[in-house]
Amino acid sequence: MGENTSISWTDATWNPWAGCQKVSPGCDGCYAEHLMEHRFGRVTWGPHGERRQAAPSTFKLPYRLNRKAAGLAVRPFVFPLSLGDIFDNRAPEPLRRSVFDVMRETPNLLYLALTKRPGNIIPMSEAAGGLPPNIALGTSCEDQLRFDQRMPQLIEAQRALGSTFLFVSIEPFLGEIDPSRHIDQLQWIITGGATDQGPYKAPPLNPRWAAQLRDQAAATGTAFHHKQNGEWLPAEDAAMLGLTGSETVHPWKWGPAMVRVGRRQAGRLLEGRIHDARPQDVRLAA
């Protein structure tokens, strides 16, 4: 995790600490938990688990990236806390304050502060000395219920604190979402299917859900990025690619039959195209 990342919507990741706890169904197949607790045994997950601070060398990474980014027309995107949540209740306030200080000292970078706890953004930012100006605020929503709960809190934080732009990550995409009530406030929509993590077996993503969001985003001028399909492809697409899966299901009354082909084979194509859009870095463009 660092200067090289497989996350298509960011240029780098930075993890000043690791550890979190599950708050909704989108956490059931958490890759960070599987990686850091079950594979590496470095952190105990959960409400009473650790939030383990990274080694001092990790705090040098943003400064190195900041130097490389000097003079670039567009600031590189950095995702802090791919192994946790920057607005996690259990993360120590002094540690968050130090993270925010690093962000302020690296203005050539744009930090993507993605959280499942947008209700914490205002009080925790104020306690940490204020939200750094080079932050974009985002929330992760896996279905309509979480979208309706979290988006108003994200918008409230934007109005109170300001940020470079607002975004939503719908990954894992577990249920159809109509974003129409809040899409005008969003500058970026990211979608992606769930992936297998140890004993957790990912459900399929209905490609029509993602395509509908793509079309709604296009109608409002909102950038759209499709990260991955997960473990499944529509049976018709799999057949066209000559792929044979380990399992076939018909999970929706109105929707395609889906074939489990694995994450690598499922890829990123949505209706035959890669969708890689990013929002304009409005502060540099101003």
N, C-alpha and C positions, 0 to 999 in steps of 0.2 A: 504494500500500500504506500503510494508516494507519487513520484514523478511519472511512473508508468502505471496505467490503470486500464482495466477492461470495461469500465463503466463508460458507455458511449457518450453520455451527456455531460461529462466533465473532462477536463484536461489532466487533473491530478486529484489525489485524495490526501487528506491530512488527518491523522488520528492522534490528537493530544491525550486522549484517554480511550479506554475500551470498556464496554459493559453497558447493560441496559436491562429493561424488563418488558414483558409483553403487555400491551394495552388493548389490542383488538385483533380480529381474525387475520388481518394482514401480517401479524407477527408470528403466526403459527409455523411458518416455514422460514424463519429468520436465518439468513445465510451467516450473519455475523455471530449469532449464538452458536450455530453448528461449527463454524470455523474456530472461534476463540475458546469455547468451553469444551465441546465434544471432541474436536480434532486435536487442538493444541493444548487444552487443559490450562489455559492461562487465566481465565476469568470465570467466576461463578455468576451465572445469569440470575435475574430475578429481583424482587423488591428489596431483599436483604443481601443481595450480591454485591460484588465489588464494582467500583468504577476506577479501574487501575490506570494511573497516570503513566504516560509513555516516558521513555528515557529522554534525558536532556537533548540528545542528538536529534530527536524528532522535532523539537521546537526550532531547529535551525533550517528545516526544509522550507518553510514559507519565505525566509529571507533569501535563500538560494533561488527559489522560483521568482521572487520579486526582482532580483538583479537580472535574471534572464529576460524578464518581461519588460524591462526598461526600454522605452522607445517604440514598443509595439503599438499598432493602431487600435487593437482590441485587447482588453485584459483577458488573460487565461482564466478559465473557470476552475475553482478549487472547491472540492466537496469536503468540508470538515465533518468528522464523525461518521464515516461509513461503517464504523464498528460501534456505534452508539447513537445517542440523540443529544444534540447540543443544548436542548432545553429540558433535559431529563431532571426530574425532581431530586434524584439521589446524587447527582454530580455536585461536588463541592463548589460553593460560590467563589472562593478565591481562585480555583482552577479556571472557571469560566471567565472570570475577570482577566486572568493572565492570557487566555486565548483571545479575548477581545482586544487586549493590548497589542498582541502580535498582529492581529488583523489591521489595526489602525496604522501600524508601523510598516505595513506592506501594501501600499496603495495601488501598486501596479497589478494586483490580483483582485479578482471578484469572487467572493466566497458565497457558495450556495448553501444557505442555512436551512436545511430540510428537517422538518420535525413532525412527529405525530402528536405533539403537545402544543399547538399554537396558542392555547390559553395561557401558557407560561411565558410567552415572548415578552410582553410588556413588563411584568414585574421583575423577571430575571434579567432583562436588559438594563433596566434602571438600576438594579442592585449591582450590576457589573460595570457601572460607569457610563451607560448609554450604548445604544446600538452603533457599531462602526458604520461609517458611510459607504464602505465598499462591500455591502452585504445585499444579496437578494433573498427575500423570505419565501419559503415554500412549505407546503404541507403535503403529507402522504395520505392518500385516501383510496381505500380499496373497493368501496361500494357507495351507493347513494346515501346510506345512513351516515357514514363517516364524512362524505363530502358535505352534506348539509350541516353536520355538526361543526366541522373544522374550518370551512371556508369563511364563515362570518367572523370567527376569531382571528384568522389570518388577515382579513381585510381591516378589522379593527386595529391590529398591530401596525399595519401599514399607515393607517391614518394617524395614529398616535406617534409613531417613531420615524416613519419614512423608510424606504429601502430602494435599491436600484430598480427592481421589478418584483412582481409576484409570480409564483409558479406553483403548479400542483404536479405531484408524481403519483400516477395511478398504477402502482406496481407493488405487489401483485394485483392484477385486475380481476377481482372476484365477482363483480356484479355490474350490470348495466348502469351507466351514470348519465343523467341529463344535466349538463353544466349550465343551462341557459340562465338560471337566476344569478350566476356570479361570473359568467365567462367574460363579461365586459371589463372586469377588474383584473383578469389574468393576462399575463404577457407570454406565458409558456405552459404547454401541457405535455407531459411525458407519460407514455403508457408502456406496459410490459406484462408479459405473462409470468406466472409463478414457476419456480424450478424446484426439482427434488433436492431435499436437504436431509441426508441420513434417512431416518424412518419416515419422514414427511414426504408424501407423494403428491406432487402438484396437480391441481385440477386444470382442465383446459381453459384457455381464453377464447371466448367467442370472437372471431375476427370482425364480426359486424359491429360489436361494441366499439372497438378501436376505430374502425372506419367511420362510424357515426361521429365520434369525437373529432377525428381528423377533418371531416367536412364542416362541422360546426366551428372548429378553429379557423379554417380557411375563410369562412363567411364573416368572421369578426377580425381577421387580421392577426390572429393569435398563433405564435410559432408552435409547431407540433413535432414531437420527436417520439418515434416508436423504438424502444430499446431492444425488445426481444419478444418472440412468440411463446417462450417457455419450453415445455416438453412436448407440445402437441401441434399438429397441423390438420387442417381440413382434409378429409379423405381424398377429395378430388385433387388438392394440391400435392399431397403425398404421392398419389398415383402418377401425376404428371412428372414428378421428379424421380420416379422409379424407386421410391422408398417404401419399405414394408415395415410396419410398426409392430410393437409387442402387444398392443391392445387397441381395440376400437370401441368407441362409446357414442351414444346419441344423447348428450346431456341436456338438450333444450328442445322444447316442443317446436319452436321455430328457429332453426339453425342447422348448420352442417354436422354430419358425422365427423368425429375427430379421431385421429390416429396418434398414438404415442410413439414418437420417433426419436425422442431425446433432444436435449437443448441445442447441441451443435447442429444437428440436422434440421431442426425447426427454424433456426436462423432468425433474421430480422425483417424479412420481406412481409409487407402488408399489401395485399392485392397486387403483388408483383413489383413493389417499389420499396426502396429504402427511404425512410423519413427521418432526416437528420437536422431539422431546422433548430435554430437557437434564436432567442430574442436579441434585439439590438441592445448593446451596452449604452443605455441612454445617457449616462453621465459623461462618457467619453465623447458621445456624439453631440452633446450640448455645446 
